[in-house]
Amino acid sequence: MALVASAPIIVTVVLMAVLLWPARRVMPLAWGLALALALFVWQVDLRTAAAATIYGFLSALNILIILFGAVAVLNTLRASGAMDAISRGFHGISSDRRVQTVVVGWMFVSFLEGAAGFGTPAALAAPLLVGLGFPPLAAATLALVLDSTAVSFGAVGTPILGGIGETLGGAFAAPDQLHAIGLWSAVFHALVGTFIPVVALAMLTAFFGPEGKKGVRYGLEAAPFAIFAGLLFTLPQLAVAALVGPELPALVGGLVGLPLVLLAARRGFLTPKSTWDFGPPESWPSSWKGNLAAVEPPARAMPLWLAWSPYVIIAVALGLTRIPALGLRDWLADRTLTWSDILGTGIDWSLPYLYLPGIVPFAVVAIITAFLHRMRLSAAVGAWTGTARQLAGATVALLFAVAMVQVMVFTERGRAELDGMMITLSEAASSLAGGAWPAVAPWVGALGTFVSGSNTVSNVLFAGFQVEVADALELSPILILSLQNVGGAVGNMICVHNVVAACATVGLTRVEGVVIRRNLLPAALYAGAVGAIGLGLALVGVPG
C-alpha cells in the first residue's frame, strides 16, 4: 500500500527528473492519479474529493498572490531601468574575480532571492557576471550554487508561509509555528550556509583557473573575505528570523550585508593580496562560452539611491506590518475572504488578502515605483502583464501540486479500511529510516526542489509527509519541517528548471548536465551537513 500511495510522487519524479517534462504538464497528471486512487482504492466519496481539490486550488491562490507581487516588483524595476542602474553599480568593485563572485554571486543573489525568488536571482546574476568578464559556464554554475542559503526565505518567506503554512493549515499555519520553522531554518543555514561562498570560490579556481593558477588553494586564499561575507548575510538573516518572522530574513540580510561587503571590497578588507583572474577569452574551451558577448556598461541613467528605494520601502513596510508590538499585524491578518464548509464537507478556506505580502507591500510598492521612477503607463502595465505571462506555467503547476497533496491528505476520510495515503507513506518511511530520519529529511526536500524547480513546491509536496513521519517516530515536527525547508533550498543548486534558465540567460546550450554534475557535490555537502546537525539535535531533544 505504501507503493500505491507513493505512485503520484513517483510519477512526478520520473516524468520531471528523468524524462524532463515541465511541471505544468506533470502536476495535472499526478493530481489525476491521486484522485483516481482516492476514489477507487481509498473509496473517498466524490464530494470530498472535489472539495479537497477546490481547497487545494484556493490554497495555491494564496501562494500565487505572493509570487505575483514579488515578481511584479522585479519586472517593474527592470522596465524602469532601476535594475540596469543596480547592475552598473557593481562595476569597478575589484579586479579580483573571487571578490566579484562573492559580492555579486553571493550577496546580490541572496538579496534578490529574498525579494523575488522564483528562479530569478541566478537568471539575473549570471548575465551580470558575464558582463563583468566571467566565462558563461562559470557564471551560470556559480550563480546557482550561491543561490541556496537564502532560498528558504525566498519571495518574502513563501516556502514557509505558502509551502508549509497554506498546505498544512491548522496549527502549522499559526504565526508562532511558522516563526519557529523559520528560526530553525535560519539556524541550519547559519551553521552551514555561511561557508557556501568558500565552496563556490574553490569551484571557481578549480574548474576555471588558467594555467599556473588552477586549483582549490587559489579559492581558499580568499576564504577570510568569503566567510566574512557569509556571516554578513547569515547572521542578519538569523536575527530577523528570530525577532520578526519568516518574511524578512533574506531580504534584510541582503540589505544589511550588501553595502557592508561592497565597502569591505573597495577598501581591501580581508581580500587576498594577489589578484586572481581567468585566462584570456581566446584560451577558454568552447564549452565555457555562450552566444552572448560581454558589453561595457552604459552611462548611469538613474541614481543608485533611487534604483534601490523600492526595496528599502518593502523592507520597512514588511517590518511595520510584521512586528506584533506595532499592532498592525493582527489587524491585517483579520481582513479575510472565506469559504466555509466547502461543498458541505467541513473543509474551510480563508484568504488574508491584506496580510499576504504579495498585496501589501509588493503590489502597492510596484504601483508606487511606477510614479517614483516616472515610468510611462505602457511600461508599467507591460511589467504586470509580463509577470502574468511569466507565472502562467507556475500557476498550473502550483494549482495541481497543492490539489494533489490535499487529495492525498483527505484519503483519511475514505470508506476503505485503510490509513490515509500520507499516513501510509509515513509509516513505511519511519520503519525504513527509524530514528535516523532527521539525516534523511533534507534530502527529501532537495529531491522535491530538484524535480519541481521550487522550494515552495517541494514543501507543498512533502511537508505533510514529513509531519506524519515525525509523528510516527515521535520527533519534533518543527525540526523535521525546518530540515525539509532547508533541503528544499539546497536542491535549488541542481534543479533542472533553474539550471536551464540560468544557462539560457548567458547563451549556453547542451551543458546543463555538466552544471548539474558539478553542483551535485556542494549540494550533497550542504544536505549532509544539515542532516547530521539535525540528527544531533533530535538526539538531545532540541527543539522540543
HUKA-V688929 format. One record per residue. N is the residue number from 0. OMEGA is omega in whole degrees, 0 to 359 (none if undefined). Layout:
N/OMEGA
N/OMEGA
This chain:
0/176
1/178
2/178
3/181
4/182
5/185
6/179
7/179
8/178
9/178
10/179
11/182
12/184
13/184
14/184
15/186
16/183
17/182
18/175
19/173
20/177
21/183
22/182
23/175
24/186
25/189
26/174
27/177
28/180
29/176
30/180
31/178
32/178
33/180
34/179
35/179
36/180
37/184
38/191
39/178
40/181
41/176
42/172
43/180
44/188
45/182
46/179
47/179
48/178
49/180
50/178
51/178
52/179
53/179
54/177
55/178
56/182
57/177
58/176
59/178
60/177
61/181
62/184
63/177
64/178
65/181
66/182
67/181
68/181
69/182
70/178
71/177
72/181
73/180
74/175
75/178
76/177
77/181
78/181
79/184
80/182
81/180
82/175
83/179
84/178
85/180
86/180
87/179
88/180
89/179
90/179
91/180
92/184
93/177
94/180
95/183
96/179
97/178
98/178
99/179
100/182
101/184
102/185
103/186
104/181
105/189
106/182
107/178
108/180
109/177
110/180
111/178
112/179
113/183
114/188
115/182
116/174
117/175
118/183
119/186
120/181
121/180
122/176
123/185
124/183
125/177
126/176
127/177
128/176
129/177
130/177
131/178
132/179
133/169
134/181
135/180
136/177
137/182
138/181
139/182
140/184
141/180
142/180
143/179
144/185
145/175
146/185
147/187
148/181
149/191
150/179
151/180
152/183
153/181
154/179
155/171
156/183
157/179
158/180
159/183
160/182
161/185
162/180
163/185
164/182
165/182
166/183
167/181
168/178
169/183
170/183
171/175
172/180
173/182
174/183
175/178
176/178
177/177
178/181
179/178
180/177
181/181
182/181
183/173
184/180
185/177
186/180
187/180
188/179
189/182
190/184
191/186
192/178
193/185
194/179
195/176
196/178
197/178
198/181
199/179
200/176
201/176
202/180
203/185
204/179
205/185
206/191
207/180
208/176
209/178
210/180
211/178
212/181
213/180
214/183
215/187
216/179
217/174
218/181
219/176
220/180
221/183
222/179
223/179
224/181
225/179
226/176
227/179
228/177
229/179
230/181
231/173
232/188
233/180
234/173
235/177
236/179
237/181
238/181
239/176
240/180
241/189
242/187
243/183
244/188
245/183
246/194
247/191
248/183
249/180
250/180
251/177
252/178
253/180
254/179
255/188
256/186
257/180
258/180
259/178
260/176
261/179
262/179
263/180
264/181
265/181
266/177
267/181
268/179
269/178
270/181
271/180
272/178
273/181
274/178
275/180
276/174
277/170
278/178
279/184
280/181
281/178
282/183
283/173
284/182
285/181
286/178
287/193
288/173
289/180
290/176
291/180
292/175
293/181
294/177
295/180
296/177
297/179
298/183
299/181
300/182
301/177
302/182
303/182
304/180
305/179
306/183
307/189
308/179
309/180
310/175
311/178
312/179
313/181
314/180
315/182
316/178
317/178
318/181
319/184
320/182
321/179
322/187
323/185
324/182
325/174
326/182
327/187
328/184
329/180
330/179
331/182
332/181
333/178
334/188
335/164
336/186
337/169
338/182
339/175
340/183
341/180
342/178
343/184
344/182
345/178
346/184
347/177
348/176
349/179
350/176
351/195
352/178
353/182
354/178
355/182
356/177
357/179
358/175
359/16
360/194
361/182
362/179
363/181
364/177
365/178
366/179
367/182
368/179
369/178
370/183
371/181
372/175
373/181
374/170
375/181
376/182
377/179
378/180
379/178
380/179
381/178
382/180
383/179
384/176
385/177
386/179
387/178
388/182
389/184
390/185
391/180
392/179
393/180
394/179
395/182
396/183
397/180
398/185
399/176
400/179
401/178
402/179
403/181
404/181
405/175
406/179
407/180
408/187
409/171
410/175
411/177
412/183
413/181
414/177
415/181
416/182
417/170
418/177
419/184
420/181
421/179
422/178
423/179
424/183
425/180
426/179
427/181
428/182
429/179
430/180
431/186
432/181
433/183
434/179
435/184
436/178
437/178
438/182
439/188
440/179
441/180
442/176
443/177
444/179
445/178
446/180
447/179
448/179
449/184
450/186
451/182
452/185
453/173
454/179
455/180
456/176
457/178
458/176
459/183
460/194
461/182
462/180
463/177
464/180
465/179
466/180
467/178
468/179
469/179
470/181
471/182
472/182
473/175
474/179
475/177
476/177
477/179
478/184
479/178
480/176
481/178
482/175
483/183
484/178
485/177
486/177
487/177
488/179
489/180
490/179
491/180
492/190
493/185
494/188
495/184
496/183
497/178
498/179
499/182
500/181
501/179
502/182
503/183
504/179
505/174
506/180
507/175
508/175
509/175
510/183
511/179
512/177
513/181
514/181
515/181
516/180
517/183
518/178
519/182
520/177
521/178
522/179
523/178
524/181
525/182
526/180
527/180
528/179
529/179
530/179
531/178
532/179
533/178
534/177
535/178
536/179
537/181
538/180
539/175
540/179
541/351
542/184
543/none
